[in-house]
Amino acid sequence: MLFAMRGLALAAGYGGGWWLLWRMSELYWFLPAGLRFGVLLLAPYRYWPFVFAGEWATFALMNAGIPWLGPLGFVLDTFPHVLVCAVVVRALRGAWPRTRLDDPEDVVHLLVGALLAAVAVTAANAVVLQVVGIKDDTPLTYTLLTFSLGDYLGIMLLVPLMILLLRARPTRSQLRSLLRHALLLLLPSIALLFALADTEPSLAQYARTLMLVPVVYFAFRHGVRGAALAMLAASIAVTAGAGMAQRADAPVEAQMFLAVAGAASLLLGAAIEALRASGERLALQNARLEGTNVRLDQLAQSLREVARRNLRLEEEERRSLAAELHDELGQNLTAIQTRVKLAHERLHAAGLSDVATSINDILATMRRTVRSLLNTLRPSVLDEFGLYRALAEGPVRDMLATAGIAYTAQLRGDPTPIDDDTRTAIYRIVQEAATNTVRHARARSFVLRMRVGPHGGRTVVLLDLSDDGIGLPDAPPGAGRYGLQGMRDRVLALDGAIRIRTGPAGTRLRVLLRLPAREAEASGAPAEAETEAA
């Protein structure tokens, strides 16, 4: 019951609209063709019989006063048009299920469907005229072209607005913007067209061409919605201007102008909307990527904090183990050495002085081993001498000198703002690099350059370690590779960067470490250090 009531309401509304638009139509454009095409395009298939009935009933009422048409002429003049248009629309809906105007491809579907429907309905009408026997002095080709363009213009002027009103209604801000630009640009252009309509044909043609300016502007500024509205207003103005001048001698020319201008403006408007939508999607994607990058940065920062905490725990464990070795094993070795000294005379008297000497040698070797182990576990020289002196005069220099490698240390900048974790990491990196040089490089010299200074609101530490050896060979696992990985881990944990270049001319290792901004602000490093660190 509800379906029937809706169908009857649709038939009545469609029939009334069809009759009203028929009264408003001119030779340039046939608006009922647009209403027929739009309703068939947007209405569900189950309501199509009501559309057919509404048009046929309207035709019956309109042709009731034409007795010479005859029953056959009445049937042929009433029934074919909507059926032919329905066939074309059915094929169009199969190829264009979206029925929207979001991009130029949608507009192309609409324009092609409109052209096919206009040509098909005009051809059917021509057949009807031949069957009924209505003769006209106008050439058939001219009649077909005029009526086809009229139907095409009617579809192009009404259907885009129907689609936009049902599928993409404008907001209040969009309506206000359309009204403002219509008052500023469209109305003055229409007024100029009316003013020049009754003048020379060349000026009238110039004014008609000038109507393209607001149409193109509306398409560029408001997309396909603005193009549809501006084209409808421009078409009405052109038609009204021709009527004022009583110049209907070249309707095909005006129709072609309106058809080309309308198709171009709709395509331009759709392209502009598609471009804007693409820009919005790109901006949204960029915002999502920025959010993802922020989360990744937060995760990386968390991982660096965890790695730094692990390094700190490792150093604390090393310090604790070193203290245990120093307190327990060191004291026991001292006690053993003291007892051997006390027993030395008795061993000598018993002829066992060589045993005492051997024991002392063993104890000395053990003390050196323990001392080396303690220095590896926790470089006490850092606590005793500070970073710069430890690097310039500490165990690193001794190790290189023992291996016969010349050592040069160039240290600049104020190391005061460097925290304990970074200081330990710097020393470990230099220590590991020197160890690799001694073990693998066969070098004659080792150079350490270190710069400390503020840069970009943060304290920057730049390490440059190089030797003149044979480079890093393709060594088996464990031959220096673990040390390099350890250096990388320390640098990454401190939010730094490391780069290693190796070759026949030697190995060069560069490390950049950045301290937090609050530590950089406390730094009093001179401008020279800042320049060299950068």
Disulfide bonds with the S-S distance in Angstrom:
none
